[in-house]
Each structure stands twice: as C-alpha cells, then as structure tokens.
Amino acid sequence: MRENKFLIFFLSFLFISVNSHSEIIVLSECNHKEDGFLKNEYILNLNELIMTRNYVYNEKTYQKYRVTDLSIKKKNSYVRNIYEDNGKILTLKHGYPQFYTQILFEKDKPEIFVKAVLNDVESLSKISTCEKIEKFDQQS
C-alpha cells in the first residue's frame, strides 16, 4: 500500500514537472507576386501542426476580387493542417488525387511556394517573400 502511494506521488510529480515545448514560426510582411496586402502573415505552429494565415487586402486588390465575388472580405484568415518532411513544412493536400496543391515553407527561409501536382508531375512556384521571420519557443 505504501509503495502504491509513493508511485502515485512520483508519477504525479513527474507529469507536473515535465515541460511541453512548442516551436512557433511567424513569417510577416510578406509581399505577393500578383496581389497587394496591407497585412500578410503566416503563423506556423509546429507543435499543433497548424498554419494560420492572416491577411488584409489593399484597396486595389480588394476591388479586383470583389468585382467577381461579392463574398470576398477585405480582412480574412484561414487555418490549414501542416506536416514536416525533410526540413520542409507543407500544408495538407488540397484538391483531388490527380491534381492537388500545397503551400510549401522551408525552415529559416523567407520564400513561400505553392506546390502543384498534376498526374504525378510536380511544379513549384514562388508566391511570396517575407521580410520578417520570428521564432518563438513556447514552454508550458
């Protein structure tokens, strides 16, 4: 009985004292090849494996998209699941098995690419270059 109490105490102490660690990378002030933004940032949470993109169109880009789609908002954000593969960070595949796209990041590099695959033929296109890269180590 005494050994069980000690074991419970030891395990409780161990779980409380263990720190969880997560790395967050923020790419901000990202320009875009075709569109203008007042704000364009990507937040990569490597612990939770999610990417959050926050952006605000400038007036010219907003009006360009608003003409063809009334549901367009000037300020928006979206979340995608991500994974790491050989030092690269990719969003999950978006599309069909024969044709899909992914956003591709490389650690410590400011460029962002879109990877398109059509019938197993890959292409990479640079979509953005970010002026600022910040890394945060979060402990709890």
Beta strands, then each sheet from edge to edge (+ up, - down):
strand 1: 21-32
strand 2: 37-45
strand 3: 50-57
strand 4: 75-85
strand 5: 88-91
strand 6: 94-95
strand 7: 99-106
strand 8: 111-118
strand 9: 121-139
sheet 1: 6+ 7- 5+ 4- 3+ 2- 1+ 9- 8+
end
